[in-house]
Amino acid sequence: MQILMIAGNVGKDAVLRRTQAGDAVLGFSLAVDNGKDKNGNKRDSTWYDCSVWGKRAASLERFITKGTKLTLTGRPTVDAYEGKGKLGISVNELTFQGGGSDSGGGQSGGGYDSGSTGNYDAPAGGGRRGVRRPERVGIG
């Protein structure tokens, strides 16, 4: 089994869709910073297409917005699009790292873990603001 762990910034607000069978899937992109080369020049970021499946997709949609800092763990995926490979991750675990476009620096939010009971509690304060430590709750 392959497990991928990445940390980065959400590129645009998450979009909730449904399959033909009615299953919820939440999609968003995550930019992972690759640091600098030996000459001090910034390297291009690596972009991942991320998906959260099941009951938790709808619950998480409003919290995953452009600029949100996340750490994701899940199964790596690769798709071909216009002759190019597209990296992705089917998310099993997610932790909000704080920051983002509308929250103060250094604050952390909730997360989830597929191995827990399946209950999802929104981060305290109705959003990422005000939460000081990561919380884990189930995906579904």
Residue pairs with C-beta under 8 A, 6 or more apart in sequence:
1 75
2 75
2 76
3 73
3 74
3 75
4 72
4 73
4 74
4 75
4 76
4 89
5 71
5 72
5 73
6 30
6 32
6 48
6 71
6 72
6 89
7 32
7 69
7 70
7 71
7 72
7 97
8 30
8 31
8 32
8 33
8 45
8 48
8 69
8 70
9 30
9 31
9 33
9 67
9 68
9 69
9 70
9 100
10 28
10 29
10 30
10 31
10 64
10 65
10 66
10 67
10 68
10 69
10 70
10 100
11 28
11 29
11 30
11 31
11 47
11 66
12 28
12 29
12 66
13 28
13 64
13 65
13 66
14 26
14 27
14 28
14 60
14 61
14 64
14 65
15 26
15 27
15 28
15 61
16 24
16 25
16 26
16 57
16 58
16 61
17 24
17 25
17 26
17 27
18 24
18 25
19 25
23 53
23 54
24 53
24 54
24 55
24 57
24 58
25 51
25 52
25 53
25 57
26 51
26 52
26 53
26 56
26 57
26 58
26 60
26 61
26 64
27 49
27 50
27 51
28 50
28 64
29 47
29 48
29 49
29 50
30 47
30 48
30 50
30 70
30 72
30 89
31 45
31 46
31 47
32 45
32 46
32 47
32 48
33 45
34 43
34 44
34 45
34 46
35 42
35 43
36 42
36 43
37 43
46 87
47 87
48 72
48 87
48 88
48 89
49 77
49 79
49 86
49 87
49 88
49 89
50 72
50 88
50 89
50 91
51 77
51 88
51 89
51 90
51 91
52 60
52 91
52 94
52 139
53 90
53 139
54 139
54 140
55 118
55 120
55 139
55 140
56 112
56 120
56 138
56 139
56 140
59 120
59 122
60 94
60 112
60 120
62 127
63 96
63 109
63 110
63 122
63 123
63 127
63 128
64 70
65 100
65 101
65 102
66 100
66 101
67 99
67 100
67 101
67 102
68 96
68 99
68 100
68 101
68 128
69 96
69 97
69 98
69 99
69 100
70 94
70 95
70 96
70 97
71 94
71 95
71 97
71 111
72 89
72 91
72 93
72 94
73 91
73 92
73 93
73 94
74 89
74 90
74 91
74 92
74 93
75 89
75 90
75 92
76 87
76 88
76 89
77 87
77 88
77 89
77 90
78 85
78 86
78 87
78 88
79 85
79 86
79 88
80 86
91 139
92 113
92 114
92 139
93 111
93 112
93 113
93 114
93 136
93 139
94 111
94 112
95 108
95 111
95 134
95 136
96 108
96 109
96 110
96 111
96 123
96 128
96 131
96 134
97 108
97 109
97 134
98 104
98 105
98 106
98 107
98 108
98 109
98 128
99 105
99 106
99 107
100 128
102 128
102 129
103 109
103 127
103 128
103 129
104 129
107 128
107 129
107 130
107 131
107 132
108 128
108 131
108 132
108 133
108 134
109 123
109 127
109 128
109 131
109 134
109 135
110 121
110 122
110 123
110 131
110 134
110 135
110 136
110 137
111 134
111 135
111 136
111 137
112 120
112 136
112 137
112 138
112 139
113 136
113 137
113 138
113 139
114 138
114 139
114 140
115 138
116 136
116 137
116 138
117 137
117 138
118 138
118 139
118 140
119 137
119 138
120 137
120 138
120 140
121 135
121 137
123 130
123 131
123 135
124 130
124 131
125 131
